[in-house]
Each structure stands twice: as C-alpha cells, then as structure tokens.
Amino acid sequence: MRQRVDIFSSYDEFHAGARVKITDEIALKWQAEFPILKKKIHAANCSQSPQSKRVRKAIHTYLDSWREFGMDWELWIEETYKAKQAFAKLIHAHPDEIAISTSASAATASIASALDPRGDRKKIVATEAEFPTVAHVWLGHQKYGFHVDFIPLTNGTIPSEAYENFVDKKTALASVTHVYYQNGFKQNLKKIAETVHQSGAYFFVDAYQSLGTCHVDVREMDVDILISGNLKYLLGIPGVAFIYVKKELVETLHPAVTGWFGQENPFAFDCSRLDFAKEGRRFDTGTPPIIAAYAARAGMEIINEVNPKHIEKRIQFLSELAIQKAQEYNLDYIGPDKVTNKGATTAIKVPKPHTVESLLKKRNIIASARGNVIRIAPHFFTTEDDIQKIMFKLKKVMKSL
C-alpha cells in the first residue's frame, strides 16, 4: 500500500481546520508540500501547477517499478484505474463512467467522433469562450456534415439565456467551457443544462479551468459529458486527461477515435471487429499514459483531501482581495464583478503581457500571460500575503514599462 505523506502533525489537525475554512495557517502548512514555494509565489495555476512532493514520489514509484520489474502491466493498469477512481470522486461520478486520454484535445476528438451526422441534428453549438483546441475539434468535424455555431462573448461573459437563442432541435451537442480561460468568467452549468436538454442535445463541458478550484457534481449539474486534463489546478502533469460520460448515454455513443483498450476485452486481440466496452472505458484508446496516470492520481488525491468546496471558498476570498488591490492600484481588472461568477483567474489588462510575465518572474512571482492580460491564478496553498505581494509588485512592474 502506498504510504500517505501527511504534512500536518495529525489527521485531525487538518480536518478540524478544514471544516471551518482554509486559513492562511493551513495554506502555509500546505506550502511545505510544494518545494518551489519556498522561494517563489506560484500564481500561474491556470497554466501549470507547481510540483508537489506526492506527485514527484508517484512518478518515481512508477520509475522504480519499471527499473526493478521491467514489466508490471497488472500493477500499472491497476494504477490507471485508481486514477479514474480519483477523478470520479472529484466530480461525483462512478469510476465506470470514466475514460482516460492523453489531452483535452484527444478527449474532445474521441467524443466528436462518436456523434452521428447522418440524422437531423447536424449543429454543434460552441462559444467564443472556448479554449481554441476544443473549438478546433468541432470545426474539424464540419467536413463530416456538422455545422458549428458560436455564441458570442458579451463584455467577456455569456448570459445563460443566450443558449436559448442558439440551441434547438437541430443541435447535436452544446459545448460549454465551465470557466473562461482568459478572464475567469464562470458559467452556471446547471442552468445551461436545462436549456440544452430541453432541445434534446448532449451537454458537453470543458472543466479544465475549474476542476480543483470548485465543487463540481455532474449528477447535480446534469452534465452528459465532461473532459479535463490534469496539469493545471489538479496538480498533475501534461500527457493525461479524463472523460466522463453519463452511464445512461455510454452505449448510445460509438467513437471512431478508438483503440484496443476501448474494447470489452482488450486482450481478445481480435482485429476483425469492434466490440466496445459497455462502460465509459469505451472511450479509452490505446495503451494508457501510465506514468502520467501515476502523477494524476497523486495530484487529485490532494485536491480530494483538501475538499473542492473548501477550496472554492478560499478562491473566492483570494479573488476578492486581488480585485480590491487591483482597484486600489489602478490596475485594469477585466473579469466578472462578483467573485461567485468567476473561477480562480483574476485577469489584469496590461501592455506587453509576456514582458510583464517575465518581469514578475524576475521578482519571484510566477503568473501567466494570455492574450492582452496577465492572469493571477492562486490555489488553496496561496496566502493573503502572497496576493498582497503579487499585486504590489505588479503595480511596480506596470510603472516600469
């Protein structure tokens, strides 16, 4: 059994505090899990999380297994399933509704390949808030007869009622990003689901910019399909992603992007026919990303341990502070007015965003440039003092330009 690395003096010490909220004291204790935080403030979790001791240990566990045994496929496949279990717990699904992939792009392509353009539903509704890779997959499938309609952004947001004007009986699938990658705008999934399902379309959610920072319950929110990678707020690495498909829908979908691990019996080695698995793993493809699955599981176990509901409250507190300091320093904040309508990203419009990112890095602050903004994206281990320092140094950088 894998030994649990506990940075707290006792299990009760952590959970007694977490039942109330994540305080600065708890955040500081968690910082010991991330070595880079000894010297730097990491606020680029919207792009890449800092490396944790547990994730590093998990990767070395795989490497040690490979070195010692040469081949240990039963253990490695078991670890992949445990990663699916951790993802399922995160979104309140069943592990049998989860497939593993290599990226959000590959995960989306697998879902897109399962849509049938031969019927009356040939429209895919997406939004201008999509991360480009998701939109590119939908656009790429237009050659099969689909048509993509984009709901426009309105001042960096999308009113929930806008879906009523785009989703109709001709819609096969509505693609919704939970949190807009550029300015942190968060959508009301449950409300959108009602509109989408009234038309009979599938409700697809890209949760890459939200999972790990807020409570997500696919049952409560009535999500049909959800995808996410792990290198951002889930504390993992590139090369792994997960797909959730509601169990009632699994056997109605037949992906063309497939492989032997998506079959009922991968080890039948029958190349003459498709025999899709009856669970979510029918969206598995080839050999799973084993080493990345080790890292993914370790990262998600941290998130599940801290509890996304508690993280969400912490993120809202830090967001409120960041917005307040932005206003105090006359920085051009361009996100939602209410912290309940935003994810972890606080976006500040700046000239030369990549220059600003580099100048902050020289000051031991890791932030993320995107488009015309610099994104400040804290996590549960971020303290109030960290936010104060980030915004103060950003003000100094802006004056130096």
ZIZILIN-V415145 format. One record per residue. RES is the residue in three letters. OMEGA is omega as a letter, one per 20 degrees, with the letter a starting at -180 (999 if undefined). BURIAL is + if it has 9 or more other ideal C-beta (glycine too) atoms within 8 Angstrom, else -. D_FIRST is the distance of its C-alpha to the first C-alpha in Angstrom with 2 decimals. Layout:
res omega burial d_first
RES OMEGA BURIAL D_FIRST
RES OMEGA BURIAL D_FIRST
This chain:
res omega burial d_first
MET a - 0.00
ARG a - 3.79
GLN r - 6.24
ARG r - 9.03
VAL a - 12.33
ASP a - 15.06
ILE r - 18.63
PHE a - 20.20
SER r - 21.05
SER r - 19.64
TYR a - 18.21
ASP a - 21.68
GLU a + 23.50
PHE a + 22.25
HIS r - 22.67
ALA r - 26.00
GLY a + 27.36
ALA r + 25.91
ARG r - 27.55
VAL r - 30.80
LYS r - 30.37
ILE a + 28.93
THR r - 31.26
ASP a - 32.04
GLU r - 30.26
ILE r + 26.97
ALA r + 27.62
LEU r + 28.26
LYS r + 25.01
TRP a + 23.16
GLN r + 25.35
ALA r - 23.48
GLU a + 20.56
PHE a + 23.10
PRO a - 24.85
ILE a + 27.88
LEU r + 28.84
LYS a - 29.97
LYS a - 32.98
LYS r + 33.39
ILE a + 33.54
HIS a + 31.63
ALA r + 33.44
ALA a + 33.07
ASN r + 30.01
CYS r + 32.21
SER a - 32.02
GLN r - 28.81
SER r + 26.30
PRO a + 25.60
GLN r - 22.60
SER r + 19.75
LYS a + 17.53
ARG r + 14.40
VAL r + 16.03
ARG r + 17.10
LYS r + 13.72
ALA r + 12.43
ILE r + 15.57
HIS r - 15.14
THR r + 11.69
TYR a + 13.80
LEU r + 16.69
ASP r - 14.97
SER r + 13.80
TRP a + 17.38
ARG a - 18.94
GLU a - 17.23
PHE r - 17.32
GLY r - 20.11
MET a - 19.14
ASP a + 15.87
TRP r - 17.13
GLU r - 15.10
LEU a - 11.81
TRP r + 13.98
ILE r + 15.65
GLU r - 12.59
GLU r + 11.68
THR r + 15.36
TYR r + 15.29
LYS r + 12.56
ALA r + 15.02
LYS r + 17.74
GLN a + 16.12
ALA r + 15.99
PHE r + 19.60
ALA r + 20.69
LYS a + 19.61
LEU a + 21.53
ILE r + 24.70
HIS r + 24.40
ALA r + 24.36
HIS a - 22.60
PRO a + 20.14
ASP r - 22.71
GLU a + 25.23
ILE r + 23.44
ALA r + 24.12
ILE a + 22.95
SER a + 25.64
THR r - 26.42
SER r + 28.71
ALA r + 30.66
SER a + 33.63
ALA r + 32.04
ALA r + 30.62
THR r + 34.10
ALA r + 35.80
SER r + 33.77
ILE a + 34.92
ALA a + 38.45
SER r + 38.68
ALA r + 38.09
LEU a + 41.15
ASP a - 44.35
PRO a + 47.51
ARG a - 49.85
GLY a - 50.27
ASP a - 52.00
ARG a + 49.04
LYS a + 49.29
LYS r + 48.63
ILE r + 45.49
VAL r + 45.73
ALA r + 43.95
THR r + 44.71
GLU r - 45.83
ALA a + 42.70
GLU r + 40.48
PHE a + 38.58
PRO a - 40.73
THR r + 38.15
VAL r + 37.88
ALA a + 41.66
HIS r + 42.13
VAL r + 40.22
TRP r + 42.44
LEU r - 45.53
GLY a + 44.57
HIS r + 44.64
GLN a + 48.21
LYS r - 49.43
TYR r - 48.26
GLY r - 50.50
PHE r + 48.52
HIS a - 50.05
VAL r + 48.20
ASP a + 49.64
PHE r - 48.47
ILE a + 48.75
PRO r - 50.16
LEU r + 48.89
THR a - 51.17
ASN r - 50.95
GLY r + 47.33
THR r + 46.35
ILE r + 46.63
PRO a - 48.16
SER a + 46.31
GLU r - 49.69
ALA a + 50.06
TYR r + 47.84
GLU a - 50.53
ASN a - 52.97
PHE a + 50.84
VAL a + 48.68
ASP a - 50.87
LYS r - 51.14
LYS a - 51.08
THR r + 47.69
ALA a + 44.79
LEU r + 42.15
ALA a + 42.10
SER a + 39.83
VAL r + 38.94
THR a + 37.16
HIS r + 35.56
VAL r + 36.32
TYR a + 39.03
TYR a + 37.65
GLN a + 40.86
ASN r + 41.79
GLY r + 38.88
PHE a + 40.83
LYS a + 38.57
GLN r + 39.71
ASN a - 39.68
LEU a + 37.65
LYS a + 38.48
LYS r - 42.18
ILE a + 42.22
ALA r + 40.36
GLU r + 43.27
THR a + 45.78
VAL a + 43.92
HIS r + 43.33
GLN r - 46.96
SER a + 47.90
GLY a - 45.45
ALA r + 43.59
TYR r + 39.89
PHE a + 38.32
PHE a + 36.16
VAL r + 34.40
ASP a + 33.28
ALA a + 30.86
TYR a + 29.96
GLN a + 31.84
SER a + 30.65
LEU a + 26.99
GLY a + 25.10
THR a + 28.33
CYS r + 29.38
HIS r - 28.66
VAL r + 28.78
ASP a - 28.91
VAL r + 30.05
ARG a - 31.25
GLU a - 33.22
MET r + 34.64
ASP r + 35.34
VAL r + 33.99
ASP a + 34.28
ILE r + 32.47
LEU r + 30.46
ILE r + 29.19
SER r + 27.53
GLY a + 26.15
ASN a + 23.55
LEU a + 25.17
LYS a + 27.10
TYR r + 26.01
LEU r + 22.55
LEU a + 21.73
GLY a + 20.90
ILE r + 22.90
PRO r - 25.70
GLY r - 25.24
VAL r + 23.36
ALA a + 24.72
PHE r + 24.25
ILE r + 26.86
TYR r + 27.18
VAL r + 29.88
LYS a + 30.97
LYS a + 30.33
GLU a - 34.05
LEU a + 34.98
VAL a + 32.56
GLU r - 34.77
THR a - 37.88
LEU a + 36.68
HIS a - 36.95
PRO r + 35.84
ALA r - 37.72
VAL a + 35.09
THR a + 32.65
GLY a - 30.92
TRP r - 29.21
PHE r + 25.91
GLY a + 28.14
GLN a + 29.46
GLU r - 28.73
ASN a - 27.66
PRO a - 26.92
PHE r - 27.04
ALA r - 30.48
PHE r - 31.95
ASP a - 35.07
CYS a - 36.83
SER a - 39.85
ARG r - 38.64
LEU r - 36.42
ASP a - 34.25
PHE r + 32.29
ALA a + 29.11
LYS r - 29.93
GLU a + 27.19
GLY a + 26.73
ARG r + 25.19
ARG r + 28.83
PHE r + 28.95
ASP a + 26.35
THR r + 28.41
GLY r - 27.51
THR a - 24.41
PRO r + 22.05
PRO a + 21.50
ILE a + 18.07
ILE r + 17.81
ALA r + 19.32
ALA r + 16.92
TYR a + 13.98
ALA a + 16.28
ALA a + 17.45
ARG a + 14.23
ALA r + 13.57
GLY a + 17.23
MET r + 17.49
GLU r + 14.69
ILE a + 16.93
ILE r + 19.93
ASN r + 18.61
GLU r - 17.66
VAL r + 21.13
ASN a - 22.73
PRO r + 25.28
LYS r - 28.01
HIS r + 27.88
ILE a + 27.76
GLU r + 30.80
LYS r + 32.80
ARG r + 31.97
ILE r + 33.04
GLN r + 36.25
PHE a - 37.03
LEU r + 36.55
SER r + 38.55
GLU r + 41.36
LEU a + 41.51
ALA r + 41.55
ILE r + 44.34
GLN a - 46.26
LYS r + 46.18
ALA r + 47.14
GLN r + 50.18
GLU a - 51.04
TYR r + 51.00
ASN r - 52.84
LEU a + 50.03
ASP r - 50.25
TYR a + 47.34
ILE a + 47.44
GLY r + 44.70
PRO a + 44.87
ASP a - 46.75
LYS a - 44.26
VAL r + 40.69
THR r - 39.63
ASN r + 40.87
LYS r + 38.88
GLY a + 35.42
ALA a + 34.11
THR r + 36.70
THR a + 39.92
ALA r + 42.43
ILE r + 45.35
LYS a - 48.15
VAL r + 49.14
PRO r - 51.36
LYS a - 49.59
PRO a + 45.99
HIS r - 44.48
THR r - 46.71
VAL r + 45.53
GLU a + 41.88
SER a - 42.70
LEU r + 44.67
LEU r + 41.89
LYS r + 39.44
LYS r - 41.86
ARG r - 41.56
ASN r - 37.74
ILE a + 37.31
ILE r + 35.43
ALA a + 37.02
SER r + 37.59
ALA r + 41.00
ARG a + 41.68
GLY a - 45.17
ASN a - 47.51
VAL r + 44.98
ILE a + 42.51
ARG r + 39.39
ILE a + 37.73
ALA a + 34.30
PRO r + 32.26
HIS a + 28.83
PHE a + 27.30
PHE a + 27.06
THR a + 30.81
THR r + 33.18
GLU r - 36.75
ASP r - 37.94
ASP a + 36.26
ILE r + 38.27
GLN a + 41.41
LYS r + 41.09
ILE a + 40.41
MET r + 43.44
PHE a + 45.67
LYS r + 44.92
LEU r + 45.38
LYS r + 48.77
LYS r - 49.63
VAL a + 48.62
MET r + 50.75
LYS a - 53.72
SER a - 53.34
LEU 999 - 53.65
